[in-house]
């Protein structure tokens, strides 16, 4: 029996619109990929908008969520700054699809999903004239922080701006239950019968010299999941490569950024607005005026 019925009339009256599901092809031109597109509530099809990809590479899951809930609220809000924001799967993602799909990135845990993120933006821009393919941003948290920085370094002429939160940029110092499990450890037996194990995931720091666009790296200084040394080593590599970039350290914050989550969102919104829209008005406004929440204790 029906227990209750949701009334969303006030939400829609305020201008809210659900994200739009879409289907595209992966980099192989064969595999179907599924995603959702968030538009500004005042969307105008005669205008052009930068596109930002929200990424989380998995492989244990995918960050594609079309259900209604707070879990994707920062993506929803980011679109309201004047962006088309998309989240889409990639080969090597969710295990529910197939073993081949899930294990596509085995042995290549840094780069395996990047081609799909690039071709998705290209296909959407070909289909929709309101997407500006010359202004592509990318952002993500944790594995998405790792992936968004990697995208800037592997495709430096395509991805122009990235905000990377709590990224495991050097998986040799990340948790073995994730990186070793999904990347693999190679067993080698010598002629004498001695066994050794080789484990080496390509690191973002190895490509620091490739950076061309605008990159903001963010981490909490007591992250209890991805050790902040991951971000600090990335910062060190970029400095030694003589690259310009931005770095934000959130004091006393663990992996989810805690009571500085809202501050992080507005810094991310500022960063994309400045470098993809050329807008700097928000930099002159106090953050607490914008989000209308009580100051942090």
C-alpha positions as CSV (number, residue, x, y, z in Angstrom):
1,X,0.0,0.0,0.0
2,X,1.1,3.6,-0.5
3,X,2.4,5.0,2.7
4,X,3.2,8.5,1.5
5,X,3.8,10.5,-1.7
6,X,6.6,13.0,-2.2
7,X,5.6,16.6,-3.1
8,X,8.3,18.3,-5.1
9,X,6.2,21.2,-6.4
10,X,8.0,23.8,-4.3
11,X,11.4,22.4,-5.5
12,X,10.4,22.7,-9.2
13,X,8.8,26.1,-8.6
14,X,12.2,27.3,-7.4
15,X,13.6,26.2,-10.8
16,X,15.1,22.9,-10.0
17,X,15.8,20.4,-12.8
18,X,16.9,16.8,-12.6
19,X,20.1,15.8,-14.4
20,X,19.6,14.3,-17.8
21,X,20.8,10.7,-18.5
22,X,22.8,10.1,-21.7
23,X,24.7,7.3,-23.5
24,X,27.9,7.6,-25.5
25,X,30.7,5.3,-26.8
26,X,34.0,4.6,-25.0
27,X,37.3,5.2,-26.7
28,X,37.1,1.8,-28.4
29,X,34.0,3.1,-30.3
30,X,32.1,-0.1,-29.2
31,X,31.5,-0.1,-25.5
32,X,28.5,1.9,-24.2
33,X,29.1,4.3,-21.4
34,X,26.3,5.9,-19.3
35,X,26.3,9.2,-17.7
36,X,24.2,12.2,-16.5
37,X,24.4,15.8,-17.4
38,X,23.7,18.7,-15.1
39,X,22.7,22.1,-16.6
40,X,22.2,25.5,-15.1
41,X,18.6,26.0,-14.1
42,X,18.5,29.1,-16.4
43,X,20.0,27.1,-19.3
44,X,19.9,28.8,-22.7
45,X,20.5,26.5,-25.7
46,X,21.6,29.5,-27.8
47,X,24.6,30.1,-25.5
48,X,27.8,28.1,-25.0
49,X,29.0,26.7,-21.7
50,X,32.3,25.2,-20.5
51,X,32.0,21.6,-19.7
52,X,33.3,20.1,-16.4
53,X,33.6,16.4,-15.8
54,X,33.1,15.1,-12.3
55,X,35.2,11.9,-12.1
56,X,35.7,8.9,-9.8
57,X,37.5,6.1,-11.7
58,X,36.6,3.2,-9.4
59,X,37.4,0.4,-10.3
60,X,35.2,-0.8,-7.4
61,X,32.4,1.6,-8.3
62,X,31.4,4.5,-10.6
63,X,30.4,8.1,-9.7
64,X,27.3,8.1,-11.9
65,X,24.2,8.8,-9.8
66,X,20.9,10.0,-11.3
67,X,18.9,9.4,-8.2
68,X,17.8,12.3,-6.1
69,X,19.9,12.9,-3.0
70,X,22.5,15.1,-1.3
71,X,25.4,12.8,-2.4
72,X,25.8,14.7,-5.7
73,X,24.8,18.2,-4.4
74,X,28.1,19.8,-5.1
75,X,27.9,18.8,-8.8
76,X,24.4,20.2,-9.0
77,X,25.4,23.5,-7.5
78,X,28.6,23.7,-9.6
79,X,26.5,23.7,-12.8
80,X,24.6,26.8,-11.5
81,X,27.8,28.8,-11.8
82,X,27.4,28.6,-15.6
83,X,28.7,25.1,-16.5
84,X,27.6,21.9,-18.1
85,X,28.7,19.3,-15.6
86,X,28.7,15.6,-16.5
87,X,29.5,12.4,-14.7
88,X,30.0,9.3,-16.8
89,X,31.4,5.8,-16.4
90,X,34.6,4.5,-18.0
91,X,36.0,1.1,-19.0
92,X,37.5,-0.4,-15.9
93,X,34.6,0.8,-13.7
94,X,31.8,-0.9,-11.9
95,X,32.1,-4.7,-11.6
96,X,28.3,-5.2,-12.0
97,X,28.6,-4.7,-15.8
98,X,31.1,-7.5,-16.7
99,X,34.4,-9.0,-15.7
100,X,36.0,-7.5,-18.8
101,X,34.6,-4.1,-18.1
102,X,35.7,-4.2,-14.5
103,X,39.2,-5.5,-15.0
104,X,40.0,-3.3,-18.1
105,X,42.4,-1.1,-16.0
106,X,44.2,-4.0,-14.3
107,X,47.9,-3.2,-14.5
108,X,47.3,0.4,-15.7
109,X,45.6,2.0,-12.8
110,X,46.6,5.6,-13.6
111,X,45.7,6.0,-17.2
112,X,43.1,3.4,-18.0
113,X,40.0,5.6,-17.7
114,X,41.4,8.8,-19.2
115,X,40.8,8.2,-22.8
116,X,37.1,7.6,-22.1
117,X,36.8,10.9,-20.2
118,X,38.3,12.7,-23.2
119,X,36.2,11.1,-25.9
120,X,33.0,11.6,-23.8
121,X,33.5,15.4,-23.8
122,X,34.3,15.3,-27.5
123,X,31.1,13.3,-28.4
124,X,28.9,15.5,-26.3
125,X,30.3,18.7,-27.9
126,X,29.7,17.2,-31.3
127,X,26.1,16.5,-30.4
128,X,25.3,19.7,-28.5
129,X,26.3,23.1,-29.8
130,X,26.0,24.6,-26.4
131,X,29.2,22.8,-25.1
132,X,32.5,24.7,-25.6
133,X,35.0,21.9,-26.2
134,X,37.9,24.4,-25.9
135,X,37.0,24.9,-22.2
136,X,37.1,21.6,-20.5
137,X,37.5,21.2,-16.7
138,X,37.7,18.1,-14.5
139,X,37.3,17.5,-10.8
140,X,37.1,14.7,-8.4
141,X,37.9,13.5,-4.9
142,X,40.1,10.7,-3.6
143,X,40.5,8.4,-6.6
144,X,38.9,11.3,-8.5
145,X,41.5,13.6,-7.3
146,X,44.1,11.2,-8.6
147,X,42.3,10.9,-11.9
148,X,41.7,14.6,-12.5
149,X,45.3,15.5,-12.0
150,X,46.4,12.6,-14.2
151,X,44.0,13.9,-16.9
152,X,45.8,17.3,-16.8
153,X,49.2,15.6,-17.3
154,X,48.3,12.9,-19.8
155,X,46.1,15.2,-22.0
156,X,47.6,18.6,-21.1
157,X,46.2,20.3,-24.3
158,X,42.7,19.1,-23.8
159,X,41.9,19.5,-20.1
160,X,42.3,23.1,-19.2
161,X,41.4,23.3,-15.5
162,X,41.3,20.8,-12.6
163,X,40.4,20.8,-8.9
164,X,41.8,17.7,-7.3
165,X,40.7,16.8,-3.8
166,X,42.6,14.3,-1.6
167,X,44.1,12.5,-4.5
168,X,46.2,9.3,-4.1
169,X,48.8,10.7,-6.6
170,X,51.4,8.1,-5.5
171,X,49.8,4.8,-5.0
172,X,53.0,3.2,-3.7
173,X,52.2,5.0,-0.4
174,X,48.4,4.4,-0.6
175,X,46.5,1.5,0.9
176,X,47.3,-1.9,-0.5
177,X,43.8,-3.1,-0.2
178,X,42.8,-0.8,-3.0
179,X,45.8,-0.3,-5.2
180,X,47.3,-3.7,-5.1
181,X,43.9,-5.4,-5.4
182,X,42.9,-3.5,-8.5
183,X,46.3,-3.0,-10.2
184,X,47.9,-6.3,-9.5
185,X,51.2,-7.6,-8.1
186,X,53.5,-9.4,-10.5
187,X,55.1,-12.6,-9.2
188,X,58.5,-13.3,-10.6
189,X,60.5,-16.5,-9.9
190,X,64.2,-16.5,-10.6
191,X,66.3,-19.4,-12.1
192,X,67.2,-20.4,-8.5
193,X,63.6,-20.6,-7.6
194,X,63.5,-17.4,-5.5
195,X,60.2,-15.5,-5.6
196,X,59.9,-11.8,-5.7
197,X,56.9,-9.5,-6.2
198,X,56.9,-6.4,-8.4
199,X,54.3,-3.7,-7.7
200,X,54.4,-0.4,-9.4
201,X,51.5,1.9,-10.3
202,X,52.4,4.8,-12.6
203,X,52.5,8.0,-10.5
204,X,51.2,11.4,-11.3
205,X,54.5,12.9,-10.0
206,X,56.3,11.2,-13.0
207,X,54.4,13.5,-15.4
208,X,54.7,16.8,-13.5
209,X,56.6,18.3,-16.3
210,X,53.6,18.0,-18.6
211,X,51.3,20.5,-16.8
212,X,50.0,23.3,-18.9
213,X,46.6,24.3,-17.5
214,X,45.4,25.5,-14.2
215,X,45.5,22.9,-11.3
216,X,44.3,23.3,-7.7
217,X,45.4,20.5,-5.4
218,X,43.5,20.2,-2.1
219,X,44.1,18.0,1.0
220,X,43.3,17.8,4.6
221,X,46.4,17.7,6.8
222,X,45.2,14.7,8.9
223,X,43.6,12.7,6.1
224,X,42.9,9.2,7.5
225,X,42.4,7.5,4.1
226,X,44.7,9.1,1.5
227,X,47.7,10.3,3.4
228,X,48.5,14.0,2.7
229,X,52.0,12.9,1.6
230,X,50.3,12.0,-1.7
231,X,49.4,15.7,-2.3
232,X,52.7,17.0,-0.8
233,X,54.8,14.8,-3.1
234,X,52.7,16.0,-6.0
235,X,53.4,19.6,-5.0
236,X,57.1,18.9,-4.6
237,X,57.2,17.4,-8.1
238,X,55.4,20.4,-9.7
239,X,57.8,22.8,-7.9
240,X,60.8,20.9,-9.1
241,X,59.4,21.0,-12.6
242,X,59.0,24.8,-12.3
243,X,55.3,24.7,-12.8
244,X,52.7,27.2,-11.7
245,X,49.8,25.6,-9.7
246,X,47.7,26.2,-6.6
247,X,47.6,24.3,-3.4
248,X,45.1,24.4,-0.5
249,X,45.8,22.7,2.8
250,X,42.7,22.3,5.1
251,X,43.9,22.2,8.7
252,X,42.5,19.6,11.0
253,X,40.5,17.9,8.3
254,X,40.3,14.2,7.4
255,X,39.4,12.6,4.1
256,X,36.0,14.2,3.7
257,X,37.1,17.7,4.6
258,X,34.7,17.8,7.6
259,X,33.4,21.3,8.5
260,X,35.5,22.8,5.7
261,X,33.5,21.0,3.0
262,X,31.5,24.1,2.2
263,X,34.6,26.3,2.1
264,X,36.2,23.8,-0.3
265,X,33.1,23.9,-2.6
266,X,33.2,27.7,-2.9
267,X,37.0,27.7,-3.6
268,X,36.3,25.1,-6.3
269,X,33.5,27.2,-7.7
270,X,35.8,30.3,-7.7
271,X,38.6,28.4,-9.4
272,X,36.5,27.1,-12.3
273,X,34.7,30.4,-12.7
274,X,37.9,32.3,-12.8
275,X,39.7,30.1,-15.3
276,X,36.8,28.8,-17.5
277,X,34.5,31.8,-17.4
278,X,37.0,34.6,-16.7
279,X,34.8,35.7,-13.8
280,X,36.4,37.0,-10.7
281,X,33.5,38.7,-9.0
282,X,33.1,36.0,-6.4
283,X,36.7,36.5,-5.2
284,X,35.5,39.9,-3.9
285,X,32.7,38.4,-1.9
286,X,33.0,36.8,1.5
287,X,32.3,33.1,1.3
288,X,30.0,33.1,4.3
289,X,27.8,35.7,2.5
290,X,27.4,33.4,-0.4
291,X,26.5,30.2,1.4
292,X,24.6,31.9,4.3
293,X,25.8,29.3,6.9
294,X,27.2,29.9,10.3
295,X,31.0,30.4,10.4
296,X,33.1,27.4,11.3
297,X,33.9,27.0,15.0
